[in-house]
Amino acid sequence: MIGRSLSVALVGVEGHVIEVEAHLAASLPAFVLVGLPDASLNESRDRVRAAVASSGLTWPQRRITVNLSPASLPKSGSVTDLSIAVAVLAGSGAIDRAAPSRAVFLGELGLDGEVRAVRGVLPSVAAAVAAGHTRIVVPAANAAEARLVPGAEVTGVDTLADVAALYGNEDARPASRPRRAAQPPAAAPAAHVPDLAEVRGQEEAKWALEVAAAGGHHLLMVGPPGAGKTMLASRLPGLLPDLDTTQALEATSLHSVAGSLDAAAGLLTRPPFEAPHHSASAASIVGGGSRIARPGAVSLAHAGVLFLDEAPEFPSAVLQTLRQPLESGEIVLHRAYGAARYPARFQLVLAANPCPCGHYYARGDRCSCTALQRRRYFGRLSGPLLDRVDIQMDVLPVRRGAADATESTADVAQRVAVARAAAGRRFLGAPWVTNAQASSAWVRSATPSPAAKPALAALDKGLLSARGVDRALRVAWTLADLAGDSEPASTHVTTAMVLRSRDGDAL
């Protein structure tokens, strides 16, 4: 006798529908699980057996072989517990044998038969619906998240007994225990949205922030403690437009896999902001795991902002891992059992002190750092990494009497939206939507030759790399969009080179 059900295995954020087959043979009782399960999935044998018994159902005294097909695909986690239990019950005749084979089951089982929430429900349901399987059974705690996927017919269940009742077994009962009363989620207090109007002075830095937001460019701010670098960086997401449908689904799926999604809030519609501490490991930044890697901060910042405060304090190995996602917009993590691919197209914002003590720009003799110490400190940000940062600027200390801010985040965001709309019309039909994403071939061919001359002259002098030329031209297109011009002029390119070089050496 064979019982069947469906589930989903995630590799990265890509879901694969798997068929769970349970074969019950007349032999000595045993439970064998095959199909490349990991350690936590192998343990499902004991969880499933205990959950079935606790639900008032009879565990079949047969040799049970459960196959997870395709067998060549690695499976991990406890998300298939529920589908395994359903397949076994269908094979034994305890529930309708045919109906479960047309539904997808996701959920972890407790020993008492409770169906517990799991990670990655959103991308799993999306993969099932894309494969034509619209009937989805998930833990009640994940039902709101699953219903975010259009076309999904979602059933939320609390216990394995509830599932058995869905498929014709009215004798099943949950274990006698106090049930947790479902409490509606408490309304979260309205979060304070950082506003540019709260930043005094720093008009040049605010303008650079506007340029970065309009074109999607990476940004480096160098200045002493208290100059406002962190304040400025935290206000960048407010300048960015809402996520489109594709970006919202990708970002929400990544947070679902990471277990940080608030399903009650629905899809993520605003750009995320990730600010890991400088003591973070490489695995926490780019993602990691011993079998199938989980997403890290670079993926959780997808379609948003990754802010590294005190950037030179990060280990060099951590900073160098950023180079791949900065170029390709994704991170590929290879492990022994396969590769996990996660989207990671974010805006990188780096903040750094000018020297170890941070007082290089201060008046008087407050800074005691030698020139060698300053070079070593700032040298932790390697040349190849900085070559990928389009805008690099000094943020000087604010003096008493600095003018109050005259523009709010909403005012600047409106100009950013107009500039992005201009870029969107220009890139209609292209695989990119911002100037920072435009290909090198397009940038070089589309920029008028007279306008590109300053950048090409800097290339001939060795002051800019070939990548630096392309990035300067991209910033020039953003400056033209903000100015309402149809294409950049040489003044835009020169300004872009100034923004790229803190000391003006590229001129």
N, C-alpha and C positions, 0 to 999 in steps of 0.2 A: 504494500500500500504506500502510495506517495501523496504527500500534501505539499502544496505550493503557495508561496506568497511573494511579494515584491518588497524591496527596500532600495536604498540609495547609498553608494559609497562615494565619499568625497576624496578627491586628490587635488589639493589646493582648494580653489573655489569651484572647481569643475566637478559636477555630479555625474555619476554613472549609475543607471538603474541596474540592479542586480536581482537575479531570481534566486529565491531561497527554496531548496528542495529538501524535503524530509522523507527518507525512505525507512519504513518500519518493517523489519524482517523477523520471522519466528526463529529466534535464537536466544542465547544467553543475553540478559539485559546489559546494554552498554549505550554510550552516547559518544559519537565520534563527529567532530566538526572539521570539515575540509574546505579548501578554497582560499588559501593564503590569509588566514586570520592572524592578527597580532595577539599579544599576551592578554590584553583586556578583553578582546573578543573571544578568545578561548575560554576565558572564565565565565562566559555567558551560559555555558552548559549547566553550571551549578545554580546560577541565578534563575534560569528558565525553569529548571526542575523544581526549585523551591517555590517559585511564583505560581506555578501550576497547582502544586499541592495546597498552597495557602489560599487559592481561589476556589477550593472545593471541587476541583476537577481531578480526574483519575490520570495519573501518569502511566502511560503504556509500558508494560513490562516486555519490551521488545528490544532488539538491537536497532538503535536509531542512528542513521547516518545523515547528517545535514551537510548539503553541498551549497556553497555560495558561488554562483555562476555569474560572470565568467571567472574560472578558477585562476587565471593568470593575473587578475587585477588584485593588488594588495588591498586588504580591508582592515580598518582599525576602529577602535572605540566600541562603545556599547550601544550605538544607535540601532543595530540590527536585532537587539534582544527581543523586541516585540514581534518582529516578523518571523524569527525562529520559533517562538512559542506558538504563533498562529499556524505555521506550517506543520508543526508536530501535532497540534490539536486537529488540524484538518486531516492529516494522514491517519490518525487514530479513529476518526469518525466522531469526535466529540463536538465538532462544529461542521457546518456546511462545507463540503470538500471543494466545491467549484468557486464559490463567491470570493474567497480571499485571494485567489490567484489573479484577480483583476484589480486589486487595490494595493497601494503602497503603504507600508507600515514603518513608522519611525518612532523610536522610544527606547529608553532603558527601563529594565524591570528591577524593582526591589524584591527582596526575599518575601515580602508580605503580599506581593502581587500588584503593588502600586506601579503605575506607569510614570516615569520621571522624565523631566525635561532634559534635552540634549542640545548640543551646539550645532550650528550649521543647518538649521531647519530651512531657512529661506532659500539658500542655493540648492538644497536637496529637493525641495518642493518644485522650484523652478525647473530643475533638470527633469523631474518626473513629468511635469506638465508638458515640457518641450518634447518629451518622448511619447506623448499621447496618453499618459496615465493620469487622469484628473481626479480619481477617487483617492483621497489621502487620509490616513488615520494617524494622528499625532497625539502626544501628551496634551492634556488640557492647558498646561502652562505654556505650551508653544503654539496654541491654536491661533492666537492673534497674529503672531509672526507669520504663520503659514498662510493666513488669509490675505497677506499683502501681495501674494502672487495671483495675478489675474487668471481666471479660468479654473482655479483649484476648488474642488468640492471637499472641504475640510471637515473632518469629524474629530472633535477633541474628546479624549477618554481619560478617566482617572485611574482605572484599574484594569487588570487583565480580565476580570469578570465582566466588566462593561463590554469589552471586545467580544467575549464569548457570547454575550447576550445579543450583540449586533448580528451574529451569524448563527442564531437558532438555538443556543444552549441557555435556557432560562434557569437551569439548576445551579449555575455558577454563582458564587457569592464571594465578596471580598472578605479578607480576614477581619475578624472582630477586633477593632481597634478604634480609638477616637479619631474621627476624620477631621482634618484641618478645614475649618470653614473658609470658603473662598472669600477673600477680602478684596474689594475693589482697590486698584492701585491708588495710593494717595497722590493727590495733585502736587507735583513738584513746585516749589516756589519759583517764581519768575526769575530766571538768571539775569544778572546784570550784563548788558551788552556793552563791551568797552567802546568808547566813542573818542574819535580824534579831537573833539572839542575839549577833552580833558588834558590834552598835552599842550603845555605852554612852550612857545618858541619852536625851535627845530623845524623851521619852514622848509629848509632844503631836504631834510630827512623825510618830511611828510610828502614832499613832491616825489622823491625817489620811491617812496612806498606806493604812491599813486601810479607811477610808471610801472612798477613791478606788478601791481594788481591788473593794470590794463593789458599787459602783454603776457602775463604768466611767468615772469622772469624770476630767477633766483637772486637772492640779496644777501650781502654781507655788510654788517654795521660794526664799526670799530670805534670805541670810545670808552671813557673812564666810567667807573661805577656811578650810578645815579644820573647819567646823562639822558636816560629815557629809552634805551635800546629795547628793553623788554616791553615797555608800554607800547612802543610803536609796533613791535612784532605781533603783540596780542590783538592789535586792531586791524591787521591785514585781512583776516577772514571776513570782517564786516564790510570790506570794500569789494569783495568778490561776489559775482552773481550767484543766484540759486543753482543748484545742481540740476542738470537735465535728467530725463528719465533713465537713460543708460547709466550715467554717473551715479544716480541715486541707488539704483539696483546693485551696482558693483560695490559701492561704499557700504551699503547696508549688509550685503552678503559677507563682506570681509569682517565687519563687526559681529555678525552672527557666528561665523566660524571661530572668532576669537573669544566669544562668550561675553562681549561687552555691549550687546544690543539691548536697548529698551524697546521691546516690541510694542508697548502701549503707545509710544510716541510715533509709531508708523515708520515709513521710509525716511532715511536721512535726506533732508532737502537743503541743508546748509553745509558749506565746506567744513570738514572736520579740522581740528587744530590739535596737533600732538606735540608735546614738549617734554621729551624724556630727560631725566637727570644725567649729568655728565658721568656718573658712575655706572650707567647702563652698559650691559654686555653687548657684544656683537649679535648674539642670538636674539636679544630683546629688541634690537633695532631693526635687523633685516628679517627676523623670523628664525625659528629653529625647532628642533625636536629630533629624537633618536630614530624615528621610523619615517613618518610623513610629517614634514616641517609645518609648524603653525605660523600664521602671519605675525609680523613684527610691526614696529612703529611706522616704518616706511610705507607699509600697506594700509595700516589704519589711517594714515594721512592721505590716502589716495583721493584725488579730486579736492584736496585741501592744502594745509600748510604743515610742514615739519619744521619746528623751531628748535635749534640747538643753541641754548644759552651757554656762555662760557665755552665756546667751541674748542679752543685749544686744550681744554682740560679733558676732552674726550680722548680715549686711547686711539693711537694712530690706526690700529687695525680696524676700529669701528668706523672711523672717518673714511677709510679707503673702500669700505664695503658700499658706500653711497654712490660710487662712480658708475656702477652698472645701471641702477635704476634711474639715475639722472640722465643717462643717455637713451635708454630703451623704454622707460616708463613702466617697467615691470621687473620683478625679482624672481629668479629661478633658483630654487634651493634643491640641490641634489643630495639624495640619501641612498643607502644601500638598496632600499625597496622601491626606488623610483624618484622622480623629480616632481616637486610641487611648484606651480607657477602662479604667482599672485600679481595683480595689478599694483603699480606703485608710481603713478604719475602725480607728483606732488610739487609744490613750491617749497624750495629749501630756503630757510632764513637762518643765517648764522650771526651770532653776536659774540664779540670778542673784546677783551681789554687790550690796550696798545702795548702793555708790558706786564710782567708778573705782578707788580704792585698795583697797577691800574692807574697810576697818577702821572703818566708821561706828559699829558696835556695840561697838568695843573701848574699854576703860577708858583714861583719860588722854587725851593729845592725839595719838594715833597717826594719826587721820584729819585730813588737811589739805584735804579737798575742800570747796568752797563749796556753798551751797545750790543755786546755779545749775548747778554741775557735776553735782550729784546728780540734779537734775531732768532735765538733758539726757541723762545716762547712762541713767537708768531710762526716760526718755521714748522710747527706741528701741523699747521694747515698747509698741506703739500701743494706744490704748483699745479699738478694735474687736477686736483680738486678745485682750486681757485679758478683755474682756466674755464671751468664749467659754470661759474657764478657770474651772471651778466652785469650786475650792479654792485659796486663795492664803494663804500663811502665812509668818511669819518663823521661821527656824531660827537660834536664838541660839547663841553659843559654848558648848561644853561645859566646865564648870569641874572642877577637881580634886575628887575625891570623889564624882563623879556615880555613881549606882547602876548596877551591872551589869545587863544585860538579863535579864529574868525569863521572857520568852516567845521561842520560836523561830519561824521562818517557818512551820513545820508547825502550830503552835498557832493563829497568826493566820489561816492559810489555811483552817483548819477553820471558823472563824467566818465567813469570807468565803464559803465554800461554802454554809453554811446561809442566809446572807442572799441569795445569788444564787438558791438554790433557791426561796426565798419569792417573789422577783421573777419567777422562771420560772413558778411556778404562777399568779401574778396576770396575767402576760402571755401565758398559754396561748392560742394561736391568733392573737396579734398579730404584726405584722412586726418586732417588736423583742424583745430578750431582757434588756436591762439598763435600769436607771432612766435612765441618761444618754442612752439612745437613744429613750426614750418621746417621743411627739409632744407639742407644746405644748397641743393641744386636749385630749388625754387628761389631762395633768397638771393643767390648770386645772379640768377638770370633775370629776376624781376626788378632788382634795384638798378636804377639808371646809372650808367657808367660814370658820369660826372659826379654824382652823389657819392659813389663808392671810392673815389680817388683817395680821400684821407686815410681810409682803412687799408687800402692796398699799399699806400706809401709806407704806413707803419709796418705792414707785413714785410716789405722789401728791406726795411731797416732792422728787422728782427725784434721789433717792439711788440708785435702781436703774432700769435700763432695763427695757423689757418683756421682752427676752431674759433679763436678769438675774433677773427674777422667776421665769420658767419654770425657769431653771437652779437657783435656790435651792430651789424646790419639788421638783425632782428629787433634790437632795441630801437634802432632808428625808425623802423616801420611803426613801432608803438608810439614813438614821439610824434610821427606824422599823423597817426590816428587821433591822438589827443588834441593835436592842433587843427584837425579837420582837413588835412591835406590828403590828396589822393595817392601820393607817393613821397618818399623821403627826399630831402635835399641834402647838400653837403653839410649844411649847418646841423641837421639832425644827426648825421653820422658823426660829426665832430663832438657833439654833445654826448652821444652814446659812448664814444671813446673816453670822454671825461668821466662819465658815470662808471665806466668799467675800471678805470685806473685811479686809485686813491691819490697817488703822487703825481699824476699827470705824465708819467713816463711814456705813455702810448701816443702822445702827441708829437 
